[in-house]
Amino acid sequence: MSLRELRQKRGLTQKQLADRVDGVNQQRIAAWETGARNLGDASFNVIIKVADALKVSNPRKLLEADKPKENTSES
């Protein structure tokens, strides 16, 4: 499940999630969700705070969801 899907499932806006994570603003949340920035590049502490705010017990789930999906279709 993507960061956006997790956030929406919890009923949070980008701003509300940013307010729950010290040192992160709404623009950073938006960049992670759109793929403009990689969540994996954030500090470990920020990843833990995002996971806590979204009630995700294993932060690896956030990082795995953040990885771009490989295109397996053949042209």
N, CA, C and O atoms as a Tripos MOL2 file, in Angstrom:
@<TRIPOS>MOLECULE
protein
  300   299    75     0     0
PROTEIN
NO_CHARGES

@<TRIPOS>ATOM
      1 N           0.8530   -1.1720    0.0000 N.3       1 MET1
      2 CA          0.0000    0.0000    0.0000 C.3       1 MET1
      3 C           0.9030    1.2400    0.0000 C.2       1 MET1
      4 O           1.8630    1.3120    0.7670 O.2       1 MET1
      5 N           0.6000    2.1860   -0.8370 N.am      2 SER2
      6 CA          1.4210    3.3890   -0.9720 C.3       2 SER2
      7 C           1.2230    4.3290    0.2150 C.2       2 SER2
      8 O           0.2720    4.2010    0.9860 O.2       2 SER2
      9 N           2.1430    5.2650    0.3340 N.am      3 LEU3
     10 CA          2.0430    6.2710    1.3860 C.3       3 LEU3
     11 C           0.7140    7.0120    1.2830 C.2       3 LEU3
     12 O           0.0400    7.2290    2.2900 O.2       3 LEU3
     13 N           0.3410    7.3970    0.0700 N.am      4 ARG4
     14 CA         -0.9290    8.1060   -0.1280 C.3       4 ARG4
     15 C          -2.1130    7.2390    0.3160 C.2       4 ARG4
     16 O          -3.0180    7.7240    0.9940 O.2       4 ARG4
     17 N          -2.1040    5.9730   -0.0620 N.am      5 GLU5
     18 CA         -3.2010    5.0720    0.3220 C.3       5 GLU5
     19 C          -3.2760    4.9020    1.8360 C.2       5 GLU5
     20 O          -4.3660    4.9060    2.4090 O.2       5 GLU5
     21 N          -2.1260    4.7530    2.4840 N.am      6 LEU6
     22 CA         -2.1080    4.6210    3.9430 C.3       6 LEU6
     23 C          -2.6410    5.8860    4.6100 C.2       6 LEU6
     24 O          -3.4450    5.8280    5.5390 O.2       6 LEU6
     25 N          -2.1740    7.0280    4.1140 N.am      7 ARG7
     26 CA         -2.6210    8.3090    4.6860 C.3       7 ARG7
     27 C          -4.1310    8.4730    4.5440 C.2       7 ARG7
     28 O          -4.8200    8.8460    5.4930 O.2       7 ARG7
     29 N          -4.6320    8.1870    3.3450 N.am      8 GLN8
     30 CA         -6.0680    8.3370    3.1020 C.3       8 GLN8
     31 C          -6.8680    7.3260    3.9130 C.2       8 GLN8
     32 O          -7.9520    7.6430    4.4010 O.2       8 GLN8
     33 N          -6.3470    6.1260    4.0590 N.am      9 LYS9
     34 CA         -7.0240    5.1000    4.8560 C.3       9 LYS9
     35 C          -7.1710    5.5480    6.3100 C.2       9 LYS9
     36 O          -8.1420    5.2070    6.9850 O.2       9 LYS9
     37 N          -6.1850    6.3200    6.7780 N.am     10 ARG10
     38 CA         -6.2300    6.8310    8.1520 C.3      10 ARG10
     39 C          -7.0510    8.1120    8.2490 C.2      10 ARG10
     40 O          -7.2300    8.6530    9.3390 O.2      10 ARG10
     41 N          -7.5500    8.5990    7.1130 N.am     11 GLY11
     42 CA         -8.3940    9.7910    7.1140 C.3      11 GLY11
     43 C          -7.6280   11.0760    7.3440 C.2      11 GLY11
     44 O          -8.1730   12.0400    7.8810 O.2      11 GLY11
     45 N          -6.3510   11.0960    6.9370 N.am     12 LEU12
     46 CA         -5.5170   12.2730    7.1450 C.3      12 LEU12
     47 C          -5.2700   13.0150    5.8380 C.2      12 LEU12
     48 O          -5.1730   12.4060    4.7720 O.2      12 LEU12
     49 N          -5.1700   14.3270    5.9330 N.am     13 THR13
     50 CA         -4.7130   15.1210    4.8000 C.3      13 THR13
     51 C          -3.1800   15.1310    4.8350 C.2      13 THR13
     52 O          -2.5730   14.7190    5.8240 O.2      13 THR13
     53 N          -2.5750   15.5980    3.7680 N.am     14 GLN14
     54 CA         -1.1120   15.7260    3.7550 C.3      14 GLN14
     55 C          -0.6660   16.6640    4.8770 C.2      14 GLN14
     56 O           0.3270   16.3960    5.5520 O.2      14 GLN14
     57 N          -1.3860   17.7470    5.0750 N.am     15 LYS15
     58 CA         -1.0520   18.7230    6.1210 C.3      15 LYS15
     59 C          -1.1510   18.0860    7.4980 C.2      15 LYS15
     60 O          -0.2740   18.2910    8.3370 O.2      15 LYS15
     61 N          -2.2000   17.3210    7.7420 N.am     16 GLN16
     62 CA         -2.3620   16.6740    9.0480 C.3      16 GLN16
     63 C          -1.2260   15.6820    9.3200 C.2      16 GLN16
     64 O          -0.7140   15.6070   10.4360 O.2      16 GLN16
     65 N          -0.8420   14.9310    8.2990 N.am     17 LEU17
     66 CA          0.2660   14.0000    8.4740 C.3      17 LEU17
     67 C           1.5520   14.7670    8.7420 C.2      17 LEU17
     68 O           2.3210   14.3920    9.6280 O.2      17 LEU17
     69 N           1.7940   15.8240    7.9960 N.am     18 ALA18
     70 CA          2.9970   16.6330    8.2050 C.3      18 ALA18
     71 C           3.0290   17.2140    9.6170 C.2      18 ALA18
     72 O           4.0920   17.2800   10.2330 O.2      18 ALA18
     73 N           1.8910   17.6290   10.1260 N.am     19 ASP19
     74 CA          1.8240   18.1900   11.4780 C.3      19 ASP19
     75 C           2.1730   17.1460   12.5400 C.2      19 ASP19
     76 O           2.6120   17.4980   13.6350 O.2      19 ASP19
     77 N           1.9820   15.8770   12.2240 N.am     20 ARG20
     78 CA          2.2880   14.7970   13.1800 C.3      20 ARG20
     79 C           3.7440   14.3480   13.1150 C.2      20 ARG20
     80 O           4.2040   13.5930   13.9710 O.2      20 ARG20
     81 N           4.4660   14.8150   12.0970 N.am     21 VAL21
     82 CA          5.8560   14.4020   11.9130 C.3      21 VAL21
     83 C           6.7530   15.6320   12.0100 C.2      21 VAL21
     84 O           6.7610   16.4760   11.1130 O.2      21 VAL21
     85 N           7.5040   15.7270   13.0970 N.am     22 ASP22
     86 CA          8.4020   16.8770   13.2840 C.3      22 ASP22
     87 C           9.4030   16.9640   12.1440 C.2      22 ASP22
     88 O           9.9900   15.9600   11.7400 O.2      22 ASP22
     89 N           9.5880   18.1620   11.6350 N.am     23 GLY23
     90 CA         10.5900   18.4000   10.6040 C.3      23 GLY23
     91 C          10.1330   18.0950    9.1910 C.2      23 GLY23
     92 O          10.9380   18.1230    8.2600 O.2      23 GLY23
     93 N           8.8590   17.8060    9.0190 N.am     24 VAL24
     94 CA          8.3220   17.4860    7.6900 C.3      24 VAL24
     95 C           7.1510   18.4200    7.4110 C.2      24 VAL24
     96 O           6.2820   18.6170    8.2610 O.2      24 VAL24
     97 N           7.1390   18.9910    6.2080 N.am     25 ASN25
     98 CA          6.0220   19.8550    5.8400 C.3      25 ASN25
     99 C           5.1330   19.1690    4.7910 C.2      25 ASN25
    100 O           5.4510   18.0850    4.3010 O.2      25 ASN25
    101 N           4.0410   19.8120    4.4680 N.am     26 GLN26
    102 CA          3.0720   19.2440    3.5310 C.3      26 GLN26
    103 C           3.6920   19.0310    2.1590 C.2      26 GLN26
    104 O           3.3700   18.0590    1.4760 O.2      26 GLN26
    105 N           4.5720   19.9240    1.7520 N.am     27 GLN27
    106 CA          5.2060   19.8040    0.4410 C.3      27 GLN27
    107 C           6.0690   18.5400    0.3740 C.2      27 GLN27
    108 O           6.1240   17.8860   -0.6670 O.2      27 GLN27
    109 N           6.7350   18.1970    1.4630 N.am     28 ARG28
    110 CA          7.5550   16.9920    1.4940 C.3      28 ARG28
    111 C           6.6750   15.7450    1.3940 C.2      28 ARG28
    112 O           7.0240   14.7980    0.6900 O.2      28 ARG28
    113 N           5.5470   15.7390    2.0880 N.am     29 ILE29
    114 CA          4.6080   14.6130    1.9970 C.3      29 ILE29
    115 C           4.1460   14.4640    0.5510 C.2      29 ILE29
    116 O           4.1250   13.3570    0.0130 O.2      29 ILE29
    117 N           3.7750   15.5790   -0.0760 N.am     30 ALA30
    118 CA          3.3250   15.5600   -1.4680 C.3      30 ALA30
    119 C           4.4180   15.0230   -2.3880 C.2      30 ALA30
    120 O           4.1350   14.2420   -3.2960 O.2      30 ALA30
    121 N           5.6550   15.4320   -2.1590 N.am     31 ALA31
    122 CA          6.7630   14.9720   -2.9930 C.3      31 ALA31
    123 C           6.9730   13.4660   -2.8430 C.2      31 ALA31
    124 O           7.2420   12.7770   -3.8270 O.2      31 ALA31
    125 N           6.8530   12.9580   -1.6300 N.am     32 TRP32
    126 CA          6.9720   11.5010   -1.4220 C.3      32 TRP32
    127 C           5.8480   10.7600   -2.1400 C.2      32 TRP32
    128 O           6.0680    9.7210   -2.7620 O.2      32 TRP32
    129 N           4.6480   11.3120   -2.0420 N.am     33 GLU33
    130 CA          3.4930   10.6320   -2.6410 C.3      33 GLU33
    131 C           3.5460   10.6230   -4.1630 C.2      33 GLU33
    132 O           3.1050    9.6610   -4.7910 O.2      33 GLU33
    133 N           4.0760   11.6730   -4.7580 N.am     34 THR34
    134 CA          4.1190   11.7520   -6.2170 C.3      34 THR34
    135 C           5.3690   11.1120   -6.8070 C.2      34 THR34
    136 O           5.4730   10.9190   -8.0180 O.2      34 THR34
    137 N           6.3150   10.7880   -5.9300 N.am     35 GLY35
    138 CA          7.5550   10.1910   -6.4100 C.3      35 GLY35
    139 C           8.6180   11.2090   -6.7640 C.2      35 GLY35
    140 O           9.6900   10.8410   -7.2440 O.2      35 GLY35
    141 N           8.3400   12.4950   -6.5330 N.am     36 ALA36
    142 CA          9.3400   13.5230   -6.7920 C.3      36 ALA36
    143 C          10.5360   13.3780   -5.8440 C.2      36 ALA36
    144 O          11.6610   13.7510   -6.1780 O.2      36 ALA36
    145 N          10.2690   12.8360   -4.6690 N.am     37 ARG37
    146 CA         11.3190   12.5320   -3.6850 C.3      37 ARG37
    147 C          11.0870   11.1160   -3.1890 C.2      37 ARG37
    148 O           9.9600   10.6210   -3.1710 O.2      37 ARG37
    149 N          12.1700   10.4770   -2.7900 N.am     38 ASN38
    150 CA         12.1100    9.1020   -2.3230 C.3      38 ASN38
    151 C          12.0690    9.0980   -0.8000 C.2      38 ASN38
    152 O          12.9450    9.6730   -0.1550 O.2      38 ASN38
    153 N          11.0650    8.4590   -0.2230 N.am     39 LEU39
    154 CA         10.9580    8.3660    1.2290 C.3      39 LEU39
    155 C          12.1880    7.6860    1.8220 C.2      39 LEU39
    156 O          12.5860    7.9940    2.9450 O.2      39 LEU39
    157 N          12.7810    6.7770    1.0830 N.am     40 GLY40
    158 CA         13.9720    6.0830    1.5540 C.3      40 GLY40
    159 C          15.1640    6.9960    1.7610 C.2      40 GLY40
    160 O          16.1190    6.6130    2.4360 O.2      40 GLY40
    161 N          15.1320    8.1990    1.1950 N.am     41 ASP41
    162 CA         16.2110    9.1590    1.3830 C.3      41 ASP41
    163 C          16.0510    9.9630    2.6780 C.2      41 ASP41
    164 O          16.9570   10.6960    3.0740 O.2      41 ASP41
    165 N          14.9050    9.8220    3.3270 N.am     42 ALA42
    166 CA         14.6720   10.5270    4.5910 C.3      42 ALA42
    167 C          15.4870    9.8690    5.7000 C.2      42 ALA42
    168 O          15.9200    8.7250    5.5680 O.2      42 ALA42
    169 N          15.6890   10.5940    6.7820 N.am     43 SER43
    170 CA         16.4250   10.0250    7.9070 C.3      43 SER43
    171 C          15.6060    8.9100    8.5440 C.2      43 SER43
    172 O          14.3810    8.8630    8.4240 O.2      43 SER43
    173 N          16.3120    8.0210    9.2210 N.am     44 PHE44
    174 CA         15.6480    6.9080    9.8960 C.3      44 PHE44
    175 C          14.6080    7.4230   10.8850 C.2      44 PHE44
    176 O          13.5150    6.8650   10.9880 O.2      44 PHE44
    177 N          14.9490    8.4950   11.6190 N.am     45 ASN45
    178 CA         14.0140    9.0450   12.6060 C.3      45 ASN45
    179 C          12.7370    9.5470   11.9460 C.2      45 ASN45
    180 O          11.6480    9.3600   12.4890 O.2      45 ASN45
    181 N          12.8540   10.1770   10.7930 N.am     46 VAL46
    182 CA         11.6680   10.6730   10.0870 C.3      46 VAL46
    183 C          10.8120    9.5010    9.6100 C.2      46 VAL46
    184 O           9.5860    9.5390    9.7220 O.2      46 VAL46
    185 N          11.4510    8.4700    9.0830 N.am     47 ILE47
    186 CA         10.7000    7.2920    8.6220 C.3      47 ILE47
    187 C           9.9310    6.6670    9.7830 C.2      47 ILE47
    188 O           8.7740    6.2800    9.6250 O.2      47 ILE47
    189 N          10.5700    6.5670   10.9460 N.am     48 ILE48
    190 CA          9.9120    6.0180   12.1380 C.3      48 ILE48
    191 C           8.7180    6.8910   12.5300 C.2      48 ILE48
    192 O           7.6520    6.3740   12.8650 O.2      48 ILE48
    193 N           8.8960    8.2160   12.4890 N.am     49 LYS49
    194 CA          7.8070    9.1290   12.8550 C.3      49 LYS49
    195 C           6.6370    9.0240   11.8810 C.2      49 LYS49
    196 O           5.4800    9.0670   12.2980 O.2      49 LYS49
    197 N           6.9270    8.8880   10.5920 N.am     50 VAL50
    198 CA          5.8690    8.7250    9.5910 C.3      50 VAL50
    199 C           5.1270    7.4100    9.8540 C.2      50 VAL50
    200 O           3.8970    7.3660    9.8300 O.2      50 VAL50
    201 N           5.8840    6.3500   10.1040 N.am     51 ALA51
    202 CA          5.2710    5.0480   10.3890 C.3      51 ALA51
    203 C           4.3840    5.1360   11.6310 C.2      51 ALA51
    204 O           3.2690    4.6130   11.6360 O.2      51 ALA51
    205 N           4.8720    5.7910   12.6740 N.am     52 ASP52
    206 CA          4.0760    5.9510   13.8920 C.3      52 ASP52
    207 C           2.8020    6.7550   13.6260 C.2      52 ASP52
    208 O           1.7260    6.3930   14.1010 O.2      52 ASP52
    209 N           2.9260    7.8380   12.8700 N.am     53 ALA53
    210 CA          1.7660    8.6860   12.5760 C.3      53 ALA53
    211 C           0.7090    7.9310   11.7830 C.2      53 ALA53
    212 O          -0.4860    8.1910   11.9240 O.2      53 ALA53
    213 N           1.1570    6.9880   10.9420 N.am     54 LEU54
    214 CA          0.2210    6.2130   10.1210 C.3      54 LEU54
    215 C          -0.1530    4.8790   10.7620 C.2      54 LEU54
    216 O          -0.8810    4.0800   10.1740 O.2      54 LEU54
    217 N           0.3560    4.6460   11.9810 N.am     55 LYS55
    218 CA          0.0850    3.4060   12.7160 C.3      55 LYS55
    219 C           0.5350    2.1810   11.9250 C.2      55 LYS55
    220 O          -0.1670    1.1740   11.8490 O.2      55 LYS55
    221 N           1.7270    2.2960   11.3380 N.am     56 VAL56
    222 CA          2.3410    1.1880   10.6120 C.3      56 VAL56
    223 C           3.3890    0.5960   11.5440 C.2      56 VAL56
    224 O           4.3320    1.2830   11.9380 O.2      56 VAL56
    225 N           3.2290   -0.6740   11.8980 N.am     57 SER57
    226 CA          4.1170   -1.2800   12.8930 C.3      57 SER57
    227 C           5.5200   -1.5370   12.3560 C.2      57 SER57
    228 O           6.4820   -1.5210   13.1230 O.2      57 SER57
    229 N           5.6520   -1.7700   11.0680 N.am     58 ASN58
    230 CA          6.9450   -2.0630   10.4820 C.3      58 ASN58
    231 C           7.2850   -0.9880    9.4370 C.2      58 ASN58
    232 O           6.6820   -0.9640    8.3640 O.2      58 ASN58
    233 N           8.2400   -0.1050    9.7400 N.am     59 PRO59
    234 CA          8.5790    0.9650    8.8010 C.3      59 PRO59
    235 C           9.0300    0.4590    7.4340 C.2      59 PRO59
    236 O           8.9410    1.1920    6.4490 O.2      59 PRO59
    237 N           9.5080   -0.7740    7.3560 N.am     60 ARG60
    238 CA          9.9110   -1.3240    6.0580 C.3      60 ARG60
    239 C           8.7500   -1.3520    5.0800 C.2      60 ARG60
    240 O           8.9460   -1.2300    3.8710 O.2      60 ARG60
    241 N           7.5400   -1.5130    5.6030 N.am     61 LYS61
    242 CA          6.3620   -1.5120    4.7210 C.3      61 LYS61
    243 C           6.2470   -0.1870    3.9800 C.2      61 LYS61
    244 O           5.8640   -0.1570    2.8100 O.2      61 LYS61
    245 N           6.5790    0.9100    4.6590 N.am     62 LEU62
    246 CA          6.5460    2.2220    3.9940 C.3      62 LEU62
    247 C           7.6050    2.2910    2.9100 C.2      62 LEU62
    248 O           7.3450    2.7720    1.8070 O.2      62 LEU62
    249 N           8.7950    1.8100    3.2250 N.am     63 LEU63
    250 CA          9.8930    1.8810    2.2660 C.3      63 LEU63
    251 C           9.6430    0.9780    1.0680 C.2      63 LEU63
    252 O           9.9620    1.3420   -0.0630 O.2      63 LEU63
    253 N           9.0750   -0.1950    1.3110 N.am     64 GLU64
    254 CA          8.7750   -1.1100    0.2070 C.3      64 GLU64
    255 C           7.6760   -0.5380   -0.6760 C.2      64 GLU64
    256 O           7.7230   -0.6860   -1.8970 O.2      64 GLU64
    257 N           6.6950    0.1080   -0.0760 N.am     65 ALA65
    258 CA          5.6070    0.7090   -0.8410 C.3      65 ALA65
    259 C           6.1050    1.8900   -1.6560 C.2      65 ALA65
    260 O           5.5160    2.2400   -2.6790 O.2      65 ALA65
    261 N           7.1980    2.5080   -1.1980 N.am     66 ASP66
    262 CA          7.7490    3.6810   -1.8630 C.3      66 ASP66
    263 C           8.5610    3.3250   -3.1040 C.2      66 ASP66
    264 O           8.7780    4.1760   -3.9670 O.2      66 ASP66
    265 N           9.0130    2.0700   -3.2020 N.am     67 LYS67
    266 CA          9.8220    1.6590   -4.3520 C.3      67 LYS67
    267 C           8.9810    1.6580   -5.6140 C.2      67 LYS67
    268 O           7.8310    1.2180   -5.5900 O.2      67 LYS67
    269 N           9.5330    2.1410   -6.7110 N.am     68 PRO68
    270 CA          8.7760    2.1060   -7.9670 C.3      68 PRO68
    271 C           8.5520    0.6640   -8.3990 C.2      68 PRO68
    272 O           9.4320   -0.1870   -8.2690 O.2      68 PRO68
    273 N           7.3810    0.4170   -8.9040 N.am     69 LYS69
    274 CA          7.0600   -0.9280   -9.3680 C.3      69 LYS69
    275 C           7.7400   -1.1630  -10.7050 C.2      69 LYS69
    276 O           7.7670   -0.2910  -11.5730 O.2      69 LYS69
    277 N           8.2880   -2.3650  -10.8510 N.am     70 GLU70
    278 CA          8.9340   -2.7070  -12.1130 C.3      70 GLU70
    279 C           7.8800   -2.9420  -13.1790 C.2      70 GLU70
    280 O           6.8290   -3.5290  -12.9190 O.2      70 GLU70
    281 N           8.1740   -2.4800  -14.3630 N.am     71 ASN71
    282 CA          7.2630   -2.6790  -15.4790 C.3      71 ASN71
    283 C           7.5480   -4.0500  -16.0850 C.2      71 ASN71
    284 O           8.6010   -4.2660  -16.6840 O.2      71 ASN71
    285 N           6.6020   -4.9720  -15.9240 N.am     72 THR72
    286 CA          6.8100   -6.3260  -16.4160 C.3      72 THR72
    287 C           6.1100   -6.5760  -17.7420 C.2      72 THR72
    288 O           6.1840   -7.6720  -18.2960 O.2      72 THR72
    289 N           5.4330   -5.5580  -18.2430 N.am     73 SER73
    290 CA          4.7390   -5.7450  -19.5270 C.3      73 SER73
    291 C           5.7670   -5.6680  -20.6650 C.2      73 SER73
    292 O           6.7160   -4.8840  -20.6240 O.2      73 SER73
    293 N           5.5490   -6.4820  -21.6440 N.am     74 GLU74
    294 CA          6.4450   -6.4920  -22.7970 C.3      74 GLU74
    295 C           5.7790   -5.7920  -23.9650 C.2      74 GLU74
    296 O           4.5830   -5.9600  -24.2020 O.2      74 GLU74
    297 N           6.5560   -5.0080  -24.6910 N.am     75 SER75
    298 CA          6.0050   -4.2730  -25.8350 C.3      75 SER75
    299 C           6.4010   -4.9440  -27.1290 C.2      75 SER75
    300 O           6.0330   -4.4750  -28.2050 O.2      75 SER75
@<TRIPOS>BOND
     1     1     2 1
     2     2     3 1
     3     3     4 2
     4     3     5 am
     5     5     6 1
     6     6     7 1
     7     7     8 2
     8     7     9 am
     9     9    10 1
    10    10    11 1
    11    11    12 2
    12    11    13 am
    13    13    14 1
    14    14    15 1
    15    15    16 2
    16    15    17 am
    17    17    18 1
    18    18    19 1
    19    19    20 2
    20    19    21 am
    21    21    22 1
    22    22    23 1
    23    23    24 2
    24    23    25 am
    25    25    26 1
    26    26    27 1
    27    27    28 2
    28    27    29 am
    29    29    30 1
    30    30    31 1
    31    31    32 2
    32    31    33 am
    33    33    34 1
    34    34    35 1
    35    35    36 2
    36    35    37 am
    37    37    38 1
    38    38    39 1
    39    39    40 2
    40    39    41 am
    41    41    42 1
    42    42    43 1
    43    43    44 2
    44    43    45 am
    45    45    46 1
    46    46    47 1
    47    47    48 2
    48    47    49 am
    49    49    50 1
    50    50    51 1
    51    51    52 2
    52    51    53 am
    53    53    54 1
    54    54    55 1
    55    55    56 2
    56    55    57 am
    57    57    58 1
    58    58    59 1
    59    59    60 2
    60    59    61 am
    61    61    62 1
    62    62    63 1
    63    63    64 2
    64    63    65 am
    65    65    66 1
    66    66    67 1
    67    67    68 2
    68    67    69 am
    69    69    70 1
    70    70    71 1
    71    71    72 2
    72    71    73 am
    73    73    74 1
    74    74    75 1
    75    75    76 2
    76    75    77 am
    77    77    78 1
    78    78    79 1
    79    79    80 2
    80    79    81 am
    81    81    82 1
    82    82    83 1
    83    83    84 2
    84    83    85 am
    85    85    86 1
    86    86    87 1
    87    87    88 2
    88    87    89 am
    89    89    90 1
    90    90    91 1
    91    91    92 2
    92    91    93 am
    93    93    94 1
    94    94    95 1
    95    95    96 2
    96    95    97 am
    97    97    98 1
    98    98    99 1
    99    99   100 2
   100    99   101 am
   101   101   102 1
   102   102   103 1
   103   103   104 2
   104   103   105 am
   105   105   106 1
   106   106   107 1
   107   107   108 2
   108   107   109 am
   109   109   110 1
   110   110   111 1
   111   111   112 2
   112   111   113 am
   113   113   114 1
   114   114   115 1
   115   115   116 2
   116   115   117 am
   117   117   118 1
   118   118   119 1
   119   119   120 2
   120   119   121 am
   121   121   122 1
   122   122   123 1
   123   123   124 2
   124   123   125 am
   125   125   126 1
   126   126   127 1
   127   127   128 2
   128   127   129 am
   129   129   130 1
   130   130   131 1
   131   131   132 2
   132   131   133 am
   133   133   134 1
   134   134   135 1
   135   135   136 2
   136   135   137 am
   137   137   138 1
   138   138   139 1
   139   139   140 2
   140   139   141 am
   141   141   142 1
   142   142   143 1
   143   143   144 2
   144   143   145 am
   145   145   146 1
   146   146   147 1
   147   147   148 2
   148   147   149 am
   149   149   150 1
   150   150   151 1
   151   151   152 2
   152   151   153 am
   153   153   154 1
   154   154   155 1
   155   155   156 2
   156   155   157 am
   157   157   158 1
   158   158   159 1
   159   159   160 2
   160   159   161 am
   161   161   162 1
   162   162   163 1
   163   163   164 2
   164   163   165 am
   165   165   166 1
   166   166   167 1
   167   167   168 2
   168   167   169 am
   169   169   170 1
   170   170   171 1
   171   171   172 2
   172   171   173 am
   173   173   174 1
   174   174   175 1
   175   175   176 2
   176   175   177 am
   177   177   178 1
   178   178   179 1
   179   179   180 2
   180   179   181 am
   181   181   182 1
   182   182   183 1
   183   183   184 2
   184   183   185 am
   185   185   186 1
   186   186   187 1
   187   187   188 2
   188   187   189 am
   189   189   190 1
   190   190   191 1
   191   191   192 2
   192   191   193 am
   193   193   194 1
   194   194   195 1
   195   195   196 2
   196   195   197 am
   197   197   198 1
   198   198   199 1
   199   199   200 2
   200   199   201 am
   201   201   202 1
   202   202   203 1
   203   203   204 2
   204   203   205 am
   205   205   206 1
   206   206   207 1
   207   207   208 2
   208   207   209 am
   209   209   210 1
   210   210   211 1
   211   211   212 2
   212   211   213 am
   213   213   214 1
   214   214   215 1
   215   215   216 2
   216   215   217 am
   217   217   218 1
   218   218   219 1
   219   219   220 2
   220   219   221 am
   221   221   222 1
   222   222   223 1
   223   223   224 2
   224   223   225 am
   225   225   226 1
   226   226   227 1
   227   227   228 2
   228   227   229 am
   229   229   230 1
   230   230   231 1
   231   231   232 2
   232   231   233 am
   233   233   234 1
   234   234   235 1
   235   235   236 2
   236   235   237 am
   237   237   238 1
   238   238   239 1
   239   239   240 2
   240   239   241 am
   241   241   242 1
   242   242   243 1
   243   243   244 2
   244   243   245 am
   245   245   246 1
   246   246   247 1
   247   247   248 2
   248   247   249 am
   249   249   250 1
   250   250   251 1
   251   251   252 2
   252   251   253 am
   253   253   254 1
   254   254   255 1
   255   255   256 2
   256   255   257 am
   257   257   258 1
   258   258   259 1
   259   259   260 2
   260   259   261 am
   261   261   262 1
   262   262   263 1
   263   263   264 2
   264   263   265 am
   265   265   266 1
   266   266   267 1
   267   267   268 2
   268   267   269 am
   269   269   270 1
   270   270   271 1
   271   271   272 2
   272   271   273 am
   273   273   274 1
   274   274   275 1
   275   275   276 2
   276   275   277 am
   277   277   278 1
   278   278   279 1
   279   279   280 2
   280   279   281 am
   281   281   282 1
   282   282   283 1
   283   283   284 2
   284   283   285 am
   285   285   286 1
   286   286   287 1
   287   287   288 2
   288   287   289 am
   289   289   290 1
   290   290   291 1
   291   291   292 2
   292   291   293 am
   293   293   294 1
   294   294   295 1
   295   295   296 2
   296   295   297 am
   297   297   298 1
   298   298   299 1
   299   299   300 2
@<TRIPOS>SUBSTRUCTURE
     1 MET1         2 RESIDUE 1 A MET
     2 SER2         6 RESIDUE 1 A SER
     3 LEU3        10 RESIDUE 1 A LEU
     4 ARG4        14 RESIDUE 1 A ARG
     5 GLU5        18 RESIDUE 1 A GLU
     6 LEU6        22 RESIDUE 1 A LEU
     7 ARG7        26 RESIDUE 1 A ARG
     8 GLN8        30 RESIDUE 1 A GLN
     9 LYS9        34 RESIDUE 1 A LYS
    10 ARG10       38 RESIDUE 1 A ARG
    11 GLY11       42 RESIDUE 1 A GLY
    12 LEU12       46 RESIDUE 1 A LEU
    13 THR13       50 RESIDUE 1 A THR
    14 GLN14       54 RESIDUE 1 A GLN
    15 LYS15       58 RESIDUE 1 A LYS
    16 GLN16       62 RESIDUE 1 A GLN
    17 LEU17       66 RESIDUE 1 A LEU
    18 ALA18       70 RESIDUE 1 A ALA
    19 ASP19       74 RESIDUE 1 A ASP
    20 ARG20       78 RESIDUE 1 A ARG
    21 VAL21       82 RESIDUE 1 A VAL
    22 ASP22       86 RESIDUE 1 A ASP
    23 GLY23       90 RESIDUE 1 A GLY
    24 VAL24       94 RESIDUE 1 A VAL
    25 ASN25       98 RESIDUE 1 A ASN
    26 GLN26      102 RESIDUE 1 A GLN
    27 GLN27      106 RESIDUE 1 A GLN
    28 ARG28      110 RESIDUE 1 A ARG
    29 ILE29      114 RESIDUE 1 A ILE
    30 ALA30      118 RESIDUE 1 A ALA
    31 ALA31      122 RESIDUE 1 A ALA
    32 TRP32      126 RESIDUE 1 A TRP
    33 GLU33      130 RESIDUE 1 A GLU
    34 THR34      134 RESIDUE 1 A THR
    35 GLY35      138 RESIDUE 1 A GLY
    36 ALA36      142 RESIDUE 1 A ALA
    37 ARG37      146 RESIDUE 1 A ARG
    38 ASN38      150 RESIDUE 1 A ASN
    39 LEU39      154 RESIDUE 1 A LEU
    40 GLY40      158 RESIDUE 1 A GLY
    41 ASP41      162 RESIDUE 1 A ASP
    42 ALA42      166 RESIDUE 1 A ALA
    43 SER43      170 RESIDUE 1 A SER
    44 PHE44      174 RESIDUE 1 A PHE
    45 ASN45      178 RESIDUE 1 A ASN
    46 VAL46      182 RESIDUE 1 A VAL
    47 ILE47      186 RESIDUE 1 A ILE
    48 ILE48      190 RESIDUE 1 A ILE
    49 LYS49      194 RESIDUE 1 A LYS
    50 VAL50      198 RESIDUE 1 A VAL
    51 ALA51      202 RESIDUE 1 A ALA
    52 ASP52      206 RESIDUE 1 A ASP
    53 ALA53      210 RESIDUE 1 A ALA
    54 LEU54      214 RESIDUE 1 A LEU
    55 LYS55      218 RESIDUE 1 A LYS
    56 VAL56      222 RESIDUE 1 A VAL
    57 SER57      226 RESIDUE 1 A SER
    58 ASN58      230 RESIDUE 1 A ASN
    59 PRO59      234 RESIDUE 1 A PRO
    60 ARG60      238 RESIDUE 1 A ARG
    61 LYS61      242 RESIDUE 1 A LYS
    62 LEU62      246 RESIDUE 1 A LEU
    63 LEU63      250 RESIDUE 1 A LEU
    64 GLU64      254 RESIDUE 1 A GLU
    65 ALA65      258 RESIDUE 1 A ALA
    66 ASP66      262 RESIDUE 1 A ASP
    67 LYS67      266 RESIDUE 1 A LYS
    68 PRO68      270 RESIDUE 1 A PRO
    69 LYS69      274 RESIDUE 1 A LYS
    70 GLU70      278 RESIDUE 1 A GLU
    71 ASN71      282 RESIDUE 1 A ASN
    72 THR72      286 RESIDUE 1 A THR
    73 SER73      290 RESIDUE 1 A SER
    74 GLU74      294 RESIDUE 1 A GLU
    75 SER75      298 RESIDUE 1 A SER
